[in-house]
Structures are given as structure tokens and as C-alpha cells.
Amino acid sequence: MVPHPPSFWDIARQPKWIAMLILALVMATVFVVLSAWQFGASRSETVQHQDTETPAPLTEIYEPARPITVHEADRIVDVTGEFLPETQVFIAERLQEGESGYWAVAAFQVADAPAGEVIPVVRGWAEDYDAVGPPPEGQLTLQGRLLPTEAPAPGPRELPYPLLSTLSVAELINLWDEDSYSGFLVDFSGEAGASGSSSLEGVWVGTQPEGSSINWLNLFYAVEWVVFAGFAFYFWWRMVRDAQQRQAEEARLDAEWEEQWRREQLAKQQAAQAEENE
């Protein structure tokens, strides 16, 4: 009689494989915990910890040519200096109370800057840039919000000079041929738009909203740990299946050997009986 080969669950219920399943569960739990930790690390919150509304001198909190960080961005700063002539440009498609217009921006040479660097200053907003006069002359003290540079517009610039699509400090440095701070200032004092023929409206910019960014490397690791947890169960299933197939093959070979042995024994008995009959 051919023995019935063991099923997968016959093998899985053996103490050895139950212990291996417990080990797989422990490993999968560790991998899931690591995945949750990596997933949490993949999201970083941008939070303003310092007081941004208390004015501080620009030259005391920020240095030229250094990228602006969360410790300087959105700060209200005081700055003394003067506008450089022939540097005024206009940033297109700026909204003011639902109306599209232009920001008037000019280079403001900071009096206490290490090497006379300039900082781009948003003087104000106008619906028609042709009506905007030049910046005021002489030394001024401005107060406004310090903001990080905008990214340059992709592709060729289609707007005619002095119209720009973004307030990119790098682009302004090339236009003005002046060393500059890497951020820009939105004037709140009204001094930057004090020219009698400017027709500028003041611009108010609040602090940047708190946001979150995704670290894609950590997110990839989080997914990877989940895959590892799945592999822990797969390896247990694969080992049990291999053991089941191996035992089934051994049972098949034993059955074939037993059948062959019986045929040989039967043949010997028949041969012996034939000799006796002769």
C-alpha cells in the first residue's frame, strides 16, 4: 500500500516549523517597527521657532552670499542704505487684493554690508508698471520682511526687459552686475515707494505657512522594511514547502522500492515453485 504523502500543514504543525514561524513573526514585527520609524522620519515639519515679528538689523542676523535658512526667513529686519540708480525691474503677475499687477523691485545698497553688497527690495505693487517712478534718492532706513529667493523661470524669458516672471536673486545679480544677499526684502515702511510719481501701493507679505517635506530616501527605506517583513513569512513558507516536497519524494521512492522488492520476491517464489513442479 502506497503511504499518503504528508501535506503542507502536516509539516507546518511540527514543533520545528512552529518555532520557525514564531521566529518569522518576531522578525516581521521588528521590520514593521523599523518601517514605521522610517516613515515617520520621511516627513519633516517646517516650524518657525523664533519671533519673526520683532525687528532686527539685517546685518546682525544675515550675511551676504549665504543661503537663507529658517532662522532668517520671514524675519522683520531694519536696513539702512540707498537705492542704486537704473536697477529697477518689475515682477509680473503679482496679485494685490485679487488684481494682477507688478512688483517694483530695485537694488538697495546696504550701508553696513561687508563689501557694499545690495539686497533686492520690493518697493510696492502697481497695476501698470509704466506709471511707476524711480526709487527715491539718498540714504534711507527701510523695514520689511526678509524672504528667500524665488526660483528662476524655466526656459527662455519671453517678457521684455525690465519685466521678469520671478524674483530670482541669481538672475538679478546677472542683470545688475552687483554682489547681493541671497534673499530679498519686502518693504513695509513705505520709504521705498516714497517717490512722488511712483503710484505704488504697499505690499504686505505674511510669514510663510508651516509645511512639510518628504524625504524620499527614508520613504524608500520604510517600504523596503515592509518588503523584508513579507520575505520573513515567504522564507518560512518556502522552507516548509521544500520539507514537504522532500518528504513526499522520499515517500514516493520508498513506495517504488517496496513495490519493486515485492515483485522480485514474487518472481523468486514463482521460480522456486516451478522448479519443484518439474
Secondary structure, DSSP 8 states (H G I E B T S, - for coil): -------HHHHHTSHHHHHHHHHHHHHHHHHHHHHHHHHHHTEEEE---S-SSS-EEHHHH--TTS---TTTTT-EEEEEEEE-TT--EEEEEEEETTEEEEEEEEEEEETT-TT--EEEEEEEEES-GGG------S-EEEEEEEEE-----SS---S-TTEESS--HHHHHHHHT--B-SEEEEE-SSSTT--TT---B---------EEEE-HHHHHHHHHHHHHHHHHHHHHHHHHHHHHHHHHHHHHHHHHHHHHHHHHHHHHHHHHHHHHH-
